[in-house]
Amino acid sequence: MLRGVGLGKVRIDVVKKTARKLMESYPDKFTTDFEENKQMVTQLLDSSTKWMRNRISGYVTTLKKTEEKRKAATTTPTEEAPVESET
């Protein structure tokens, strides 16, 4: 059984493409907060349904969280400072 294995969520291509396009066009307008992203998607996209808006907002939130984790991983030094011996 695949219990505990990190399987991803299935999202339709329209959600992914729209979210990535919005992230490219307005990178500073989105945060890791779903509610703020939902309001921003509502302002930027007029014709999306409630279901589509929530899916896009959720995916944008996931992308921002992933982006922040990657930035944090690259700024954290991977090498430890050498330990000086007392001799």
Phi, psi and omega in degrees: 000153183261038181290132178086352179281135184286080176274138183278168177276150178268125178232145180287155185299326181298320180295312182296314181296316181295317181296316180294323178295317178296320179295323177292316184286323184228067185293332184271352184274348184251149180232190177270006179264121183299315184297319177295318179294325179296317178295320181293318178296322178299319180290322186277329180243120182276317194267004183282149178281171180299317180299313182294318179301315181293321178295315179296317180298318178296319180290322176298318178299317178297317179297318180295319179296318178296318179299317180293322178296320179293320178296318180295324180290326181281333180275340178282127180294132181273337179264140177271153178293142180294141181273128180274133179269148180266092178232000000 
